[in-house]
Amino acid sequence: MTTATVILAAGFGTRMKSELPKVLHPLAGRPLVEWVVRTGESIGDRRPVVVVGHGKEQVQALLGERVEYAEQKDLLGTGHAVMQATPFLIGQADRVVVLYSDMPLLREATLQQLLELYQQNEPQGDLAVAMLTIVRDDPQGFGRVVRDGAGQIQSIVEELDCSPAQKLIRELNPGIYCFNGAWLWENLPKLKQSPKGEYYLTDMIEIATSQGQRVVGMQAPLEDVFGINDRIHLAVAATALRQRINQAHMGAGVTIVDPATTYIEATVEIGQDTTIYPGCHLKGKTVIGRGCQIGPNSQIEESLIGDDCRVLYSVLEYARMDRASEIGPFGHLRKGAHLGEEVHMGNFGEVKNSYLGPGTKMGHFSYVGDATIGRNVNVSAGIITCNYDGKHKNHTELGDDVFLGSDTLLVAPVTLGPGARTGAGSVVTRDVPAGALVYGVPARPPIPKRDPD
Protein backbone atom coordinates (compact mmCIF):
# COMPACT_ATOMS: atom_id res chain seq x y z
CA MET A 1 0.00 0.00 0.00
CA THR A 2 1.64 3.23 -1.14
CA THR A 3 1.38 6.52 0.75
CA ALA A 4 1.74 10.07 -0.59
CA THR A 5 1.77 13.32 1.34
CA VAL A 6 0.37 16.71 0.38
CA ILE A 7 1.66 19.70 2.37
CA LEU A 8 -0.34 22.93 2.21
CA ALA A 9 2.01 25.93 2.20
CA ALA A 10 0.35 28.59 0.07
CA GLY A 11 -1.13 30.97 2.63
CA PHE A 12 -0.06 34.53 3.42
CA GLY A 13 0.25 34.15 7.18
CA THR A 14 -0.75 37.78 7.68
CA ARG A 15 -0.90 37.48 11.47
CA MET A 16 2.88 37.01 11.55
CA LYS A 17 3.13 40.65 10.40
CA SER A 18 6.27 39.88 8.45
CA GLU A 19 7.69 40.30 4.97
CA LEU A 20 9.01 36.75 5.28
CA PRO A 21 6.42 34.08 4.35
CA LYS A 22 5.12 32.39 7.48
CA VAL A 23 6.28 28.93 6.44
CA LEU A 24 9.88 30.16 6.23
CA HIS A 25 10.12 31.54 9.75
CA PRO A 26 12.89 29.69 11.59
CA LEU A 27 12.15 27.36 14.47
CA ALA A 28 14.92 25.52 16.36
CA GLY A 29 17.24 25.73 13.39
CA ARG A 30 14.83 24.90 10.58
CA PRO A 31 12.09 26.83 8.75
CA LEU A 32 8.55 25.76 9.66
CA VAL A 33 7.91 24.08 6.32
CA GLU A 34 11.04 21.97 6.54
CA TRP A 35 9.89 20.40 9.81
CA VAL A 36 6.69 19.28 8.10
CA VAL A 37 8.47 18.13 4.93
CA ARG A 38 10.76 15.93 7.02
CA THR A 39 7.74 14.37 8.68
CA GLY A 40 6.08 13.85 5.30
CA GLU A 41 9.22 12.24 3.92
CA SER A 42 9.32 9.84 6.87
CA ILE A 43 5.91 8.32 6.12
CA GLY A 44 5.62 8.69 2.36
CA ASP A 45 6.70 6.37 -0.44
CA ARG A 46 7.42 9.24 -2.84
CA ARG A 47 8.43 12.88 -2.71
CA PRO A 48 5.89 15.04 -0.90
CA VAL A 49 3.81 17.43 -2.97
CA VAL A 50 4.01 20.94 -1.51
CA VAL A 51 1.22 23.30 -2.54
CA VAL A 52 2.82 26.74 -2.84
CA GLY A 53 1.44 30.21 -3.42
CA HIS A 54 2.67 33.24 -1.51
CA GLY A 55 6.47 33.26 -1.46
CA LYS A 56 6.68 30.24 -3.76
CA GLU A 57 10.13 31.19 -5.12
CA GLN A 58 11.58 31.33 -1.63
CA VAL A 59 10.00 28.02 -0.65
CA GLN A 60 11.31 26.39 -3.83
CA ALA A 61 14.79 27.81 -3.20
CA LEU A 62 14.75 26.25 0.27
CA LEU A 63 13.39 22.81 -0.54
CA GLY A 64 14.86 22.32 -4.01
CA GLU A 65 14.17 18.95 -5.60
CA ARG A 66 13.27 17.21 -2.34
CA VAL A 67 9.59 17.77 -3.15
CA GLU A 68 7.23 18.37 -6.04
CA TYR A 69 5.42 21.69 -6.33
CA ALA A 70 1.78 22.36 -7.07
CA GLU A 71 0.84 26.03 -7.30
CA GLN A 72 -2.35 27.49 -5.86
CA LYS A 73 -2.60 30.78 -7.73
CA ASP A 74 -5.92 31.77 -6.19
CA LEU A 75 -6.19 31.05 -2.46
CA LEU A 76 -9.67 29.56 -2.41
CA GLY A 77 -9.44 27.36 0.65
CA THR A 78 -7.95 24.06 1.75
CA GLY A 79 -10.05 21.92 -0.59
CA HIS A 80 -8.96 24.04 -3.55
CA ALA A 81 -5.33 23.69 -2.41
CA VAL A 82 -5.51 19.89 -2.42
CA MET A 83 -7.12 20.01 -5.89
CA GLN A 84 -3.87 21.49 -7.21
CA ALA A 85 -2.07 18.24 -6.29
CA THR A 86 -4.41 16.11 -8.42
CA PRO A 87 -2.18 15.94 -11.54
CA PHE A 88 0.76 14.76 -9.43
CA LEU A 89 -0.96 12.05 -7.39
CA ILE A 90 -4.06 10.78 -9.17
CA GLY A 91 -3.60 7.05 -9.61
CA GLN A 92 -0.19 7.22 -7.93
CA ALA A 93 -0.94 6.36 -4.28
CA ASP A 94 -3.37 4.23 -2.30
CA ARG A 95 -3.35 6.67 0.64
CA VAL A 96 -3.00 10.45 0.61
CA VAL A 97 -2.03 12.19 3.86
CA VAL A 98 -2.74 15.92 4.03
CA LEU A 99 -0.50 18.04 6.29
CA TYR A 100 -0.15 21.74 7.06
CA SER A 101 3.13 23.60 6.86
CA ASP A 102 2.44 25.54 10.05
CA MET A 103 2.28 22.43 12.29
CA PRO A 104 5.97 21.73 12.93
CA LEU A 105 5.36 19.75 16.14
CA LEU A 106 3.54 16.90 14.39
CA ARG A 107 5.57 13.74 15.00
CA GLU A 108 6.19 10.79 12.73
CA ALA A 109 4.96 8.43 15.48
CA THR A 110 1.54 10.11 15.53
CA LEU A 111 1.17 9.83 11.77
CA GLN A 112 2.26 6.20 11.85
CA GLN A 113 -0.56 5.53 14.32
CA LEU A 114 -2.97 7.25 11.92
CA LEU A 115 -1.76 5.04 9.07
CA GLU A 116 -2.19 1.97 11.26
CA LEU A 117 -5.75 3.05 12.06
CA TYR A 118 -6.44 3.38 8.33
CA GLN A 119 -4.92 -0.01 7.61
CA GLN A 120 -6.97 -1.70 10.34
CA ASN A 121 -10.24 -0.33 8.94
CA GLU A 122 -9.46 -0.48 5.23
CA PRO A 123 -10.20 -4.20 4.65
CA GLN A 124 -13.91 -3.59 5.23
CA GLY A 125 -14.00 -1.81 1.87
CA ASP A 126 -15.99 1.28 2.86
CA LEU A 127 -13.31 3.48 4.44
CA ALA A 128 -12.89 6.94 2.95
CA VAL A 129 -10.93 8.84 5.60
CA ALA A 130 -8.96 8.33 8.80
CA MET A 131 -8.40 11.58 10.66
CA LEU A 132 -6.87 13.05 13.79
CA THR A 133 -9.03 14.75 16.40
CA ILE A 134 -8.31 16.47 19.69
CA VAL A 135 -10.38 17.17 22.77
CA ARG A 136 -9.90 20.39 24.73
CA ASP A 137 -11.87 23.28 26.18
CA ASP A 138 -10.31 26.04 24.08
CA PRO A 139 -11.40 25.45 20.47
CA GLN A 140 -8.82 27.96 19.08
CA GLY A 141 -10.95 28.34 15.97
CA PHE A 142 -10.91 24.64 15.02
CA GLY A 143 -13.98 23.03 13.46
CA ARG A 144 -16.18 20.73 15.57
CA VAL A 145 -16.34 16.97 15.00
CA VAL A 146 -20.00 15.98 14.80
CA ARG A 147 -20.85 12.34 15.57
CA ASP A 148 -24.12 10.43 15.34
CA GLY A 149 -25.85 8.56 18.16
CA ALA A 150 -23.65 5.51 17.52
CA GLY A 151 -20.49 7.59 17.87
CA GLN A 152 -19.62 7.57 14.18
CA ILE A 153 -18.14 10.72 12.67
CA GLN A 154 -20.70 12.41 10.44
CA SER A 155 -19.28 15.83 9.55
CA ILE A 156 -16.96 18.68 10.42
CA VAL A 157 -18.56 22.05 11.07
CA GLU A 158 -16.33 25.11 10.89
CA GLU A 159 -16.54 27.37 13.92
CA LEU A 160 -18.14 30.23 11.99
CA ASP A 161 -20.92 27.90 10.85
CA CYS A 162 -21.58 26.22 14.22
CA SER A 163 -24.96 26.35 15.89
CA PRO A 164 -24.99 27.24 19.61
CA ALA A 165 -25.25 23.52 20.44
CA GLN A 166 -22.39 22.62 18.12
CA LYS A 167 -20.15 25.26 19.69
CA LEU A 168 -20.33 23.26 22.91
CA ILE A 169 -18.67 20.26 21.24
CA ARG A 170 -15.15 19.79 22.58
CA GLU A 171 -13.89 17.28 20.00
CA LEU A 172 -12.07 19.37 17.44
CA ASN A 173 -10.64 18.90 13.96
CA PRO A 174 -6.96 19.89 13.55
CA GLY A 175 -7.17 19.09 9.81
CA ILE A 176 -4.83 16.10 9.46
CA TYR A 177 -6.31 13.39 7.21
CA CYS A 178 -5.41 10.13 5.60
CA PHE A 179 -7.65 9.73 2.54
CA ASN A 180 -8.40 6.72 0.39
CA GLY A 181 -6.54 7.95 -2.69
CA ALA A 182 -8.97 6.71 -5.36
CA TRP A 183 -11.98 8.01 -3.41
CA LEU A 184 -10.34 11.40 -2.79
CA TRP A 185 -9.60 12.21 -6.43
CA GLU A 186 -13.03 10.99 -7.54
CA ASN A 187 -14.90 13.10 -4.99
CA LEU A 188 -12.74 16.19 -4.55
CA PRO A 189 -14.44 17.90 -7.54
CA LYS A 190 -17.77 17.58 -5.68
CA LEU A 191 -16.78 20.25 -3.16
CA LYS A 192 -19.00 23.31 -3.32
CA GLN A 193 -17.98 26.87 -2.66
CA SER A 194 -18.79 28.33 0.73
CA PRO A 195 -20.51 31.72 1.05
CA LYS A 196 -16.98 33.15 1.29
CA GLY A 197 -16.13 31.60 -2.08
CA GLU A 198 -13.81 28.95 -0.66
CA TYR A 199 -13.68 25.17 -0.96
CA TYR A 200 -13.33 23.54 2.46
CA LEU A 201 -11.50 20.23 2.69
CA THR A 202 -13.55 19.55 5.83
CA ASP A 203 -16.63 19.12 3.62
CA MET A 204 -15.11 15.87 2.31
CA ILE A 205 -16.16 14.23 5.58
CA GLU A 206 -19.85 14.89 4.98
CA ILE A 207 -19.52 13.85 1.34
CA ALA A 208 -18.11 10.51 2.52
CA THR A 209 -20.79 9.83 5.13
CA SER A 210 -23.57 10.82 2.73
CA GLN A 211 -22.33 8.07 0.40
CA GLY A 212 -22.31 5.50 3.21
CA GLN A 213 -18.51 5.60 3.43
CA ARG A 214 -16.88 5.43 6.85
CA VAL A 215 -14.75 8.07 8.55
CA VAL A 216 -12.68 6.98 11.54
CA GLY A 217 -10.73 9.13 13.95
CA MET A 218 -8.10 8.93 16.67
CA GLN A 219 -7.12 11.47 19.28
CA ALA A 220 -3.74 13.08 18.78
CA PRO A 221 -1.51 14.59 21.47
CA LEU A 222 -2.47 18.24 21.80
CA GLU A 223 1.10 19.39 21.29
CA ASP A 224 1.44 17.59 17.95
CA VAL A 225 -1.26 19.57 16.20
CA PHE A 226 -0.38 22.98 17.61
CA GLY A 227 -0.67 25.38 14.69
CA ILE A 228 1.37 28.57 14.32
CA ASN A 229 -0.51 31.69 13.34
CA ASP A 230 1.56 34.44 14.94
CA ARG A 231 4.85 35.04 16.72
CA ILE A 232 3.34 34.16 20.09
CA HIS A 233 2.51 30.70 18.75
CA LEU A 234 6.03 30.54 17.29
CA ALA A 235 7.53 31.07 20.75
CA VAL A 236 5.27 28.40 22.27
CA ALA A 237 6.34 25.90 19.61
CA ALA A 238 10.00 26.81 20.13
CA THR A 239 9.71 25.97 23.82
CA ALA A 240 8.17 22.59 23.04
CA LEU A 241 10.80 21.74 20.43
CA ARG A 242 13.64 22.87 22.69
CA GLN A 243 12.39 20.46 25.35
CA ARG A 244 12.23 17.59 22.85
CA ILE A 245 15.72 18.32 21.52
CA ASN A 246 17.29 18.60 24.96
CA GLN A 247 15.62 15.42 26.16
CA ALA A 248 16.92 13.55 23.11
CA HIS A 249 20.50 14.65 23.85
CA MET A 250 20.20 13.75 27.53
CA GLY A 251 18.83 10.36 26.58
CA ALA A 252 21.92 9.84 24.40
CA GLY A 253 24.34 10.52 27.26
CA VAL A 254 24.79 14.30 27.27
CA THR A 255 24.54 16.20 30.55
CA ILE A 256 22.52 19.42 30.27
CA VAL A 257 22.76 21.15 33.61
CA ASP A 258 19.76 23.46 33.09
CA PRO A 259 17.61 22.54 30.07
CA ALA A 260 15.39 25.59 30.61
CA THR A 261 18.25 27.97 29.73
CA THR A 262 19.96 25.81 27.10
CA TYR A 263 19.10 26.41 23.44
CA ILE A 264 20.19 23.67 21.05
CA GLU A 265 19.00 23.67 17.46
CA ALA A 266 17.84 20.47 15.83
CA THR A 267 20.87 20.38 13.50
CA VAL A 268 23.45 20.12 16.33
CA GLU A 269 25.29 16.86 17.15
CA ILE A 270 26.78 16.28 20.61
CA GLY A 271 28.96 13.38 21.78
CA GLN A 272 28.48 11.22 24.85
CA ASP A 273 29.66 12.48 28.27
CA THR A 274 29.78 16.09 27.15
CA THR A 275 28.38 18.59 29.66
CA ILE A 276 26.44 21.66 28.56
CA TYR A 277 26.27 24.35 31.22
CA PRO A 278 23.48 26.95 31.58
CA GLY A 279 23.00 29.78 29.13
CA CYS A 280 24.49 28.09 26.05
CA HIS A 281 23.22 28.58 22.49
CA LEU A 282 24.29 25.86 20.04
CA LYS A 283 23.28 26.59 16.46
CA GLY A 284 23.49 25.34 12.89
CA LYS A 285 25.43 22.26 11.85
CA THR A 286 27.62 22.31 14.93
CA VAL A 287 29.29 19.05 15.93
CA ILE A 288 30.66 18.65 19.46
CA GLY A 289 32.73 15.62 20.42
CA ARG A 290 32.77 13.42 23.51
CA GLY A 291 33.78 14.52 26.98
CA CYS A 292 33.64 18.27 26.33
CA GLN A 293 32.79 21.06 28.75
CA ILE A 294 30.67 23.72 27.04
CA GLY A 295 29.72 26.94 28.81
CA PRO A 296 28.30 28.47 30.75
CA ASN A 297 27.00 31.26 28.53
CA SER A 298 28.71 30.27 25.31
CA GLN A 299 27.40 30.63 21.76
CA ILE A 300 28.58 28.16 19.13
CA GLU A 301 27.42 28.34 15.52
CA GLU A 302 28.32 26.08 12.57
CA SER A 303 31.47 24.88 14.33
CA LEU A 304 33.36 21.60 14.79
CA ILE A 305 34.65 20.78 18.27
CA GLY A 306 36.75 17.69 18.94
CA ASP A 307 36.76 15.42 21.98
CA ASP A 308 37.73 16.70 25.45
CA CYS A 309 37.56 20.38 24.54
CA ARG A 310 36.54 23.21 26.86
CA VAL A 311 34.63 26.36 25.90
CA LEU A 312 34.02 28.90 28.67
CA TYR A 313 31.98 32.11 28.23
CA SER A 314 33.01 32.29 24.58
CA VAL A 315 31.66 32.76 21.05
CA LEU A 316 32.53 30.44 18.13
CA GLU A 317 31.35 31.07 14.56
CA TYR A 318 32.24 28.74 11.67
CA ALA A 319 35.31 27.64 13.59
CA ARG A 320 37.11 24.44 14.59
CA MET A 321 38.71 23.16 17.77
CA ASP A 322 40.74 19.95 17.73
CA ARG A 323 41.07 17.46 20.60
CA ALA A 324 41.70 18.85 24.10
CA SER A 325 41.90 22.49 23.01
CA GLU A 326 40.33 25.14 25.18
CA ILE A 327 39.11 28.72 24.96
CA GLY A 328 37.92 31.35 27.39
CA PRO A 329 36.65 33.02 29.29
CA PHE A 330 35.46 35.64 26.80
CA GLY A 331 37.25 34.30 23.73
CA HIS A 332 36.04 34.71 20.17
CA LEU A 333 36.71 32.35 17.27
CA ARG A 334 35.53 33.95 14.05
CA LYS A 335 35.02 32.35 10.66
CA GLY A 336 37.95 30.18 9.59
CA ALA A 337 39.57 29.97 13.02
CA HIS A 338 41.14 26.59 13.77
CA LEU A 339 42.73 25.61 17.07
CA GLY A 340 44.92 22.50 16.84
CA GLU A 341 45.19 19.82 19.50
CA GLU A 342 45.83 21.01 23.07
CA VAL A 343 45.85 24.68 22.12
CA HIS A 344 45.11 27.06 24.97
CA MET A 345 43.42 30.37 24.19
CA GLY A 346 42.82 32.56 27.21
CA ASN A 347 40.48 35.41 28.04
CA PHE A 348 39.62 38.22 25.64
CA GLY A 349 41.44 36.65 22.70
CA GLU A 350 40.17 36.70 19.13
CA VAL A 351 41.16 34.52 16.17
CA LYS A 352 39.96 34.92 12.58
CA ASN A 353 40.82 32.85 9.51
CA SER A 354 43.90 31.42 11.20
CA TYR A 355 45.41 28.12 12.32
CA LEU A 356 47.10 27.69 15.70
CA GLY A 357 49.24 24.56 15.77
CA PRO A 358 49.20 21.86 18.47
CA GLY A 359 50.36 22.94 21.89
CA THR A 360 50.35 26.65 21.12
CA LYS A 361 49.44 28.98 24.00
CA MET A 362 47.63 32.26 23.36
CA GLY A 363 47.22 33.81 26.76
CA HIS A 364 44.97 36.85 26.69
CA PHE A 365 44.13 40.21 25.11
CA SER A 366 45.48 39.17 21.70
CA TYR A 367 44.21 39.23 18.11
CA VAL A 368 45.34 36.75 15.44
CA GLY A 369 43.96 37.18 11.93
CA ASP A 370 44.95 35.61 8.58
CA ALA A 371 47.82 33.70 10.14
CA THR A 372 49.38 30.25 10.25
CA ILE A 373 51.02 29.49 13.58
CA GLY A 374 53.15 26.42 14.18
CA ARG A 375 53.51 24.08 17.15
CA ASN A 376 54.25 25.15 20.71
CA VAL A 377 54.24 28.86 19.94
CA ASN A 378 53.94 31.31 22.84
CA VAL A 379 51.52 34.13 21.92
CA SER A 380 51.88 36.47 24.88
CA ALA A 381 49.46 39.15 26.09
CA GLY A 382 48.62 41.97 23.70
CA ILE A 383 49.84 40.32 20.48
CA ILE A 384 48.28 41.72 17.31
CA THR A 385 48.68 40.55 13.74
CA CYS A 386 48.30 43.72 11.69
CA ASN A 387 46.75 41.91 8.75
CA TYR A 388 44.93 44.73 6.93
CA ASP A 389 46.82 47.49 5.12
CA GLY A 390 43.76 49.42 4.05
CA LYS A 391 43.33 47.53 0.77
CA HIS A 392 44.30 43.89 1.29
CA LYS A 393 44.33 41.23 4.00
CA ASN A 394 47.92 39.98 4.40
CA HIS A 395 49.25 36.76 5.87
CA THR A 396 51.43 36.14 8.92
CA GLU A 397 53.34 32.89 9.38
CA LEU A 398 55.04 31.74 12.57
CA GLY A 399 57.19 28.61 12.67
CA ASP A 400 57.31 26.08 15.50
CA ASP A 401 58.51 27.18 18.96
CA VAL A 402 58.32 30.92 18.22
CA PHE A 403 58.14 33.12 21.35
CA LEU A 404 56.37 36.46 21.04
CA GLY A 405 57.00 39.02 23.76
CA SER A 406 54.02 40.88 25.17
CA ASP A 407 52.53 43.66 22.99
CA THR A 408 54.33 42.53 19.84
CA LEU A 409 52.80 43.86 16.63
CA LEU A 410 53.30 41.67 13.55
CA VAL A 411 52.87 43.86 10.45
CA ALA A 412 51.82 41.46 7.70
CA PRO A 413 52.94 40.09 5.37
CA VAL A 414 55.64 38.74 7.63
CA THR A 415 57.22 35.39 8.49
CA LEU A 416 59.05 34.32 11.65
CA GLY A 417 61.15 31.20 11.35
CA PRO A 418 61.17 28.32 13.88
CA GLY A 419 62.43 29.33 17.31
CA ALA A 420 62.43 33.07 16.57
CA ARG A 421 61.82 35.46 19.49
CA THR A 422 60.57 39.01 19.85
CA GLY A 423 61.05 41.44 22.71
CA ALA A 424 58.15 43.06 24.51
CA GLY A 425 56.59 45.92 22.58
CA SER A 426 58.29 45.03 19.29
CA VAL A 427 56.86 46.12 15.93
CA VAL A 428 57.93 43.43 13.45
CA THR A 429 57.90 44.74 9.88
CA ARG A 430 60.38 42.30 8.26
CA ASP A 431 60.84 38.54 8.18
CA VAL A 432 62.77 37.09 11.11
CA PRO A 433 65.09 34.12 10.52
CA ALA A 434 64.91 30.90 12.52
CA GLY A 435 66.28 31.23 16.04
CA ALA A 436 66.81 34.99 15.82
CA LEU A 437 65.84 37.55 18.46
CA VAL A 438 64.43 40.95 17.45
CA TYR A 439 63.14 43.86 19.48
CA GLY A 440 62.33 47.54 19.21
CA VAL A 441 60.34 49.81 16.86
CA PRO A 442 60.85 48.70 14.19
CA ALA A 443 62.15 45.39 15.47
CA ARG A 444 65.84 44.63 14.79
CA PRO A 445 68.37 42.10 16.02
CA PRO A 446 70.47 43.14 19.01
CA ILE A 447 73.59 45.18 18.15
CA PRO A 448 76.71 43.08 18.97
CA LYS A 449 78.86 44.40 21.80
CA ARG A 450 82.08 46.07 20.53
CA ASP A 451 85.36 44.35 21.35
CA PRO A 452 87.27 46.68 23.77
CA ASP A 453 90.48 45.77 21.98
N, C-alpha and C positions, 0 to 999 in steps of 0.2 A: 504494500500500500504506500503510494508516494504522497509526500506532503510538500506543499508550497506555502510561502508566506507572502503576504501583501502588507506593506508598511505605509501608513498614511502620513505624509510629511509635506502637504501642500499649503497649509494654513498660514495666515499672517502672524498670529501670535501677538496681536496688538497690545494685550495687557502687559507684555514685557517692557513696553515703551523703549524700544531699542531699534537701532538701524540694522543690527545683526538679526537675521532670521532666528526665530525661537529655537528651532531644532539644532542650531549650531552653537548655542550657548554652552560653554564648557561646564562639566560636572565631574569632579574627581579625576581630571586628566583626560577626559574624552568628551566630545560634543554629545548632546542628548541623543541625536539620531544614531550615533555609532553604538551606543549602549543597546539600542533596540535592534539594530542590524546584527550585532553579535548574537543576540538571543535568537533572532530569526534564523541565522546561519546554523545555530546549534541544533535546531529541530527540523530544518528543511532538507529536502533531497535535491534542491537546485538553488541557484542564486535567488535571493529575495527580490521581489519587485517593489521598488520604492516609488510611490506616487508623489511627484514633485509639482510645485507651482511657484509660490513666492520664494525667491532666492534659489531657484533651481540650479543656476550655474555654480553657486557656491557649494551646494550640496553635492553636485556631480564632481566638483573639484576635490572634495573631501573623500568621497566614497569610491571614485574611479570605477573600475570594471568589476568590483566586488558584487555589484547588484545590477539589475536591469531597471530602466527608468520608464515610467508611464507618466505623461504630463496631464495634469488637470488644469486646463486653461481658464475655465470658469469655475469658481469655487461654489458648487451647487450642492454641498452636503456630502456626508460620508458614503451614502449609497452611490452617488455620482462618482466619487473618487474611486471606489472599487470597480465601477464600470470601466474605468480607463485601463485597468489591468487585464480586461477580457482578452485582447489579442495575444497577450503573452502566455496566458495560463489555460485558456479553454482547451479541454481535451488533454492537458499536460499533467494533471495531478488529481489523485483521488480525494485528497483533503486540502482545503485552503484555509489557512489560519490568518486572520486579520489582526494586525497590531497597530498601535499608535506610537508615533515618534516622540511623544512627550511623556511616555511612561517608562523611564529608564530603570526603575526598580523591579520590573517584571523579571522573574527568575526562570531559567530553563526548567528547573524542577517543577514549577507550577504548570508550565505549558506541557511538560511530559505527562503530568497527571490528567490534564485536559485531553490529550491525545489518547491516553489509556481509557478515559471515560467514553470517548467516541468509539474506540475499538470494541469495547465491551457491549455497546448498544447497537453497533452497526449491523451485526448478523441478522437482526430482526427484519431488516429490509425497508424500514420506514423512517429512518433517522435522517433528518435534514441538517440539524445544528446541535453542536455541543458548545456551551458557553460558560463563562465565568460569571459569578454573581458575588456580591458582598452584602453583609448585613451590618448596618450601623445607624445611629440616630441622626447624624448630620448627613443629609443627602448630597450636599455639595453640588447640586445641579444635575446629578445623575438621574436617568430615567428609572421608573419603577417597574419591577418584574411582577406581572399579573399572572396568578395561577388560578386554576379552576378548583372546584370542590374536592377533586381527587389529588390535588397537589401538583398537577401537570402545568408546565409553563404554557401560557396562552398568548401573551403579547408583552411588548415593552411600550410603556407610555412615557413620552418625554415630559419633563417636569412642567413645562409651559402648558401642556395639554391635559394635565392631571385634573380629575375631579377632586373635590375636598376629601372624599373617602380614599381615593388613590394616593393622595399626598401623605396619608398616614402609613402607607406601606414602607417598611424598612428594608426590604430586600431590593437592592439596587443593581443597575446594569453598568459595569465599567466599560463595556464595549469590546471585549475580547471574545472572538468566536472561532470555532472550527467548523467550517461548512463542508457538507458533501459537495465535492467539486462539480459533478455533473448537474446536480440540482441547483446549485448556486447560479451557474452561467445560464441555465434554462429560465430561471425565475427572476433574475436580477432586472431584466427589462420590464418586469411587471410593476416595479416601484412607481408610485404616483407622487407628483410634486405636492409638497406641503403648502399651506397658505403663504409661507415665506418664499416659495419657489425653490425649495430644496428637496433633495431625495434622501430620506433617512434610511440608513442601513438597518436600523432597529425595526423597520416595518417588515423586514424579511421574516421575522419571527411569526407575525400574524399571518403572513402569506403561507408559511409552512403549516401552521396549525389549521388554517382554513382548508387545506388540502388533505388533512388527516395525517400529515407527517409529524413526527415527534421532535420535540426540542428538549434536551436534557441540560441540566446545569450542575455546577459544583461551586462551593464557596471557595474563594481565593483569600489568601492572607491580605489584610487591608493594606499593608505596606506595599505589596507587589503592584497594586493597581493605582497607586498614588499618581495623579496626573499633575503636570506642571503648567500653570497658566501665567504665573507672574514670578517676580524675583523672590517673593516670600516663599512660594512653593519650592523654588530652586534651592533656597537655603535649607528647607526642611529635608529635601531629598539628599542634599550634600551631607547632612548629619547622618542620615540612615546609611548611605554608602560608606562614609568614613568608618562607621561602626563595623560594617561587614568586612571592609578591607583590613582593618586592624585586627579583628578577630581571626581572619584567615592567616595573617602573619603570626599571631601568637600561637595558633594551632599548629603552625609549622616549625615552632621552636624559637621564635623571636620574642625577646622581652620588651614590652612597651610599658614603661613605668607609669605613664598617665595617658591612656588612650583618648581622654576627653580633650587634651591639648596637643595631640599629635596628628598631623595632617599628612597622609600618605596617599598619593594618587595611585590609581589602579594599575598603572604601567610600571611601577617600581618593583624591583626584585631585591629580596633581603635574605642573606644566608643565616643558617642556624647559629644559635648562641650569640647573636648580635643583640646589643641592648640599645634601645632608642629612648633617650631621656626627654622630659617634657619640653614642649614648645618647638619641636622640630617640624619642618616642612620639607617633605621629600617629593620631588616632582619629576615628570617626564620619564624618559627611559633610563632612569638611574638604576644602577646595579651595585649593591653593597655586599661584600663578602661575609665570611663567617667570623665570629668572634670579635666584631668591631664594637667600638663605643662611639655612639653618635649623639651629640648634644651635651648639655641642653641648649635650646634656642639656636639651632643651626638650620640653615636653608641650603639644600642640595638639589641642583637641577641638572638633568641630562649628564650625569657624571658617573664614572666608573671607579669604585673603591675596592681595593683588594682586601684580603683577609687580615685580621688583627690590626686594623687601622683605628686611629682616634681622631675625631673631629669635635672641637670644643668651641662653642659660641662663634661659629665661622660660617662663611658663605662660599659655596662652590658652584660654578656655572660652567658646564661643558668642559669639565676638567677630569683629571685622572690621578689617583693615588695608588701606588703599588704597595705590596705587603708591608705591614708594620710601620708605615709612615704615619706622621701625625701633624696636626695643624691646630693652632689656636692657643689661647683665646683670641678672638677678633681678627682672624686671618681671612684673606680673600683670595681664592683661586678663580681667575677669570678664564675666558675661553682659551683653550689650547694649553693651559697649565698642566704640567705632568710632574708629579713628585715620584722619584724612584724609590726602591725599597729602603726602609729605615731612614728616610729623610725626616728631619725635624724642622718644622717651620713655626716659629714662636708668635707672640702677640703682635698685632698691628702690622703684619707683613702682607704684601700683595705680590702675586705672580701672574703674569699674562703671557701666553704664547711662548712658554719657556719650559725647558727640561732641567730638573735638578737631579743629578746622578745619585746612586746609592750612597747612603751614609753622609750626605751633605747636611750641614747644620746652618739654618738661616734664623738667627736669633729673634730679632724684633726690629720694628720701625724701618723696614727695608722694602724697596721696590725692585723687582726683577721683571723686565719685559723684553721679549724678542731675544732670548739668550739660550745658550746651551752650556750647562755647567756640569763638570765632570764629577768623579767620585771624591768623597771625603773632603769637600771644599768647605772652608769656614767663611760664611757670609755674616760678618759682624753687624752690629747695630748701625742703622743709618745708611746702609749701602743703597745706591741708586744707579741703575743702568740708564744712562741718558740716551734713549733709543730713538728719539724723534728730533730731527734737525729742522723742523718747520715745513719740510716737503716730503721726506721719506722716513720710514721706519728702518733702522739699522740694527745689525746683529752684533751681539757680544758673545764671545766664546772663552770659557775658562777651562783649563785643563785640570786633571786630577790633582788633589792635594794643594790647590791654591789657597792662600790665606789672605783675606781682605781685611785691612785695618778699619776700624770704625769710621763712618762718614766718608768712605771712599766713593768718589763719583767716577763711573766708567763711561767715557764719552764714546759712544759707538759710531762707526764700526771699530771694534778693538778686540784683540786676542791676547790672553795671558797664558803662557805656556805652563806645563805641569810644574808644580812646586813654586810658582812665582808668589811674591809677597808684596803687599802695599802697606805703607805707613798710614797712620790715622790721618784723616782729612785730605788724603791725596786726591788729585784730579788727574785721572789717567787718560791721556789723549793719544798715546801711541802704543803699539804692540809691545808686550813685555816678554822677553825670552824666558825659557824654562829655568827655574831656580833663581831668577834674579829678584832683587829687592828694589822697589822704587818708592819715592815719597816726595811730597811737596806739590806746589801749584805752579806750572804743570809738573806732574810726577816725573822724576829723573832718578837714575841710580845714584848711590852715595858717591861723593867725590873722594878718591883715594887720598889717604894722608900722605903729605910730602915727606920724603926721606931727609932727616936733618943733615945728612952728609952731602 
